[in-house]
Amino acid sequence: MNSSYKKKLFITKIYKIFRDNENSFRTLMYHSIFDDKINVESNSLWKLSLSLFKKQIDYLKKDKRKMIFKSETLLNDCPINGISITFDDGYEDTYKFAAPYLIENNIPFTIFPITNYIKNKTKGFMNEFMLKELSKNNLVTIGSHSMNHKKLTELDDKLIFNELYYSKSYLEDLLGKEIITLSYPHGKFNKKIKEKVYHTGYKLAFSSKFNSNKKNEDKLSLSRSEVWNSDIIEVFNQKLKGNWDWLKYRLV
């Protein structure tokens, strides 16, 4: 355990005394899942082993206080102690490993693919066939993660429009469904970006800010909790309770 992680654990122990959001709605943010029966452990913070992922999902299922909902539930409701599950980027391993286990357990989830990675058949990411297959399942929601995963706050107005509009229209043409959810690339957004997101036709937009969401939350600046490869069940439970939400104060 490195010193940086020890410091995070210490701050978490202190912060839990002051937190007051255990009864709100929490959205979990995953990225990549690898099969640890085949591959060696990855050093990437956002690449979880399949065995750990399954333990986390099983833990959620056993917790009778919490229920897992589709992300779009937040359009009209904000269930107390509700959970939703999201995956950023559209990795191929989401299709191969994470999705089958969630579907087997009747658990809804949302995928936010980077559309040019899908369109251009980028290695390690889903292709159009995979995305279409998942989209046919009622448990699966597909949203946009932009065309190229660029920081929207660093682009001019034309490029912002391109990233938002063309990723949305591409997915709608491919899947035959309206796309209303967005994950901000790198979690970066501001007032101007939110206005453009709204005018492009998105109704829900998620950041990577550590926090839960409450009833009157701005639908275009929804928070999520990152799940890391170091999140053993004890730490995972702390994140569900909000003990790690102090990370929302990180400088961005």
N, C-alpha and C positions, 0 to 999 in steps of 0.2 A: 504494500500500500504506500503510494508516494505521499510526500508532504502536502501537496495541493489537495489531494483527496481527503487526507486527515483533517485539513483545515475546513473543508466543506462539511464534513461530518460534525465537527465541533460547532460550527455556525448553525447547522440544522438542529442540534440539541437545544440550543438557546432559542432559536426562532419558534420552535413548537410551543413554547410557553405563551407566545403572543398571537399566534395564528387563530383565525376565526372564520374558516371557510370549509369546514368538513361537510357541511350540509348543502353545498352547491354542486354544480354540474362540472365534471372534469373530463377534458378530452386528452387522450394520450397520443403522443407523436412518436411513431416508429419510423425507421428507415429500412435497413437491410437485415435479413435473417439468413444465417448460413447453417447448413446441416453439419453439426459437429461430429457426426459419425463418419463423415467423408473428408471434411476439411479440418485443418488445424485452426486453433482459435485466432481470431483476428484482433489486431491492436486498435482498430477503429472503434471509437467510443459509440458510434451509431450502428455498429454491425453486431447484432446479438446472435448467440447460438440458438438453434432451434429448441434444444432441451430447456434452456432458460426461458425462452418465449412461451413454451408450453406450460411451464411451471407458473408463470405469471397469469396466463389465461385461466388455468385451472384454479388459481387462487381467487381470481375475480368471480368465477362461477360459484365458488363455495361461499362467498361473502353474501349472505342473505340481505344485508342492509343496502347493497348496491345492485342496480340493474344496468344492463348495457343496451344503449339505444343507437339508432342511426344518427349521424351527425346532423342531418337536416331536421331532426326533432327540435333543434334550437330555433328554427324559424318561428314556431308557434308556442313552444313550451320550454321550460327549464326544470326538468324533474330533479327534486332534491336527491342527493347522493347518486345522481345519474352519471354514467360513464359512456364515452364514445371512443372508438379506436380508429386512428388514421395512420396512413403510410405515405410518406413523401417520396417523390422522385420516380417511382414506377419501376423498381428493380425487378429483374427476372425472378429473383428468389422470393419476392412477395407472392408471385404466381405459383411457384413450385412448392414452397414450404409453408408460408404463413397462411395464405388463403385456404388451402385444403383443410388445415386444422380448424380454422375459424368456421368454415362452412360445415364441417363435420359436427361441430358443436353448436350450430345454429346461432352464431354470433355475427351481428352486422358490423361492417367496417367500411371505411372510405379510403380510396386510393387517389393521390394527387400526382399524376405523371407529368414529367417534363415532355411536352408533346413532340418537340423536334427529335428527342432521343427515341421516341416510339416510331415516328415517321421515318427516320433515317436508319432504323435497325441498329442502333448503337449497342455495342457488345456489353452484356451485363444487365441490359434493361429489357423490359417486355416488348414484344412486337404487337402489331395490330390485332393479330389473331388472338393472342392471350388476353388483351384488353377487352376485346369484343366478347370473348367467352365469359370473362368475369362479369361483365356488364349485364349479361343475360340473367344472372342470379339476383333475386330480389334482396338478398342480404348485402349486396355490394353497391356502393355509391361511387361514381367516378367524378372527380373534380379536376380543376386545372392547377398546375404548378408553373404556369407560364410556358412560353415556347423554348427559351434557352437558359432559364435559371439565372438570369442576371438580376442584380440588385435594382429594383425599380426606382429607388430614390436617387440613383446615379444616372438615369437616362433622361433624354429629352422627351417632350410630349408625344412626338410621333412614335418613338420607339416604345414608350410605355403603352400606347394604344395598340401597337403591333403585338406586343407580348401578351396583353390581356385579351384582345379581340380574336386574334388568329388562333390562339391556343383553344379558346372557347369554341369557335366555329369549326375548327378541325375535329374536336371531340364530338361535337353535335352531329357533324356529317358522318363520322365514322360509326357512332353508336346509335344514332337515331333517337337521341334523348336530349332534353334541355339540360345544359350544364349551369348550375347556379352556385356551386361552391368553389372556393379558391383557397390555396395555401400560398401566402406571400413567399417568394423566393428569399432565402436567408432570413426570413421573418421580418424583412425591412418594409416599412410603410410610413406614410405621414398623411396629413389632411388632404393634400392634393391627390395622392395615390388613391385614397379611399373614395374621393369624389369620382375619379375615373373608373374605379372598380364598380361603383354604383351605376354609372351611366353606361357601362359596358353590359350590364345586365346580371351581374352577380348579386346574390342575396345573402350569402354567408361568406366570410373571409377569415381565415385563421392565421395567427402569427405563431411565433415560437417563444412568446413571453410566458414564463412559468407562472401560472395562476389557474384558478378555476373560474367558471362563469356563473353569473347570477341572473335573475329574471330580467332586469332592465339593462343588460349588457348591450353595448354597441355591436350589432350583428356583423359589422365589417372590421372589427378589431378584437375578435375572439381569441382567448388565450388557450394554450396547450401546455402539457407537461412532457418534456423530453424523456424518453426511456433509453437508458444507456446499457452497455454490455456489463457494467459493474453493478447493476441493480439486482442484487440478490433479493429474495422475497422480503427480508426485513427492510431493506432500503425501498423496494417497490411499494410496500405498505406505507412507509413514511411519505412517499410522494403522493399516494392516494389521499392521505390525510391532510396534505398541504404543508408538511414540515419543511419541504424544500422550496417553497414558494418565495423565499427570500431572494432566490436567483432572479426574480423579476426586476430587482434593483441593479442588475448588472449593467455596466455601461455598454451602450450599443452604438 
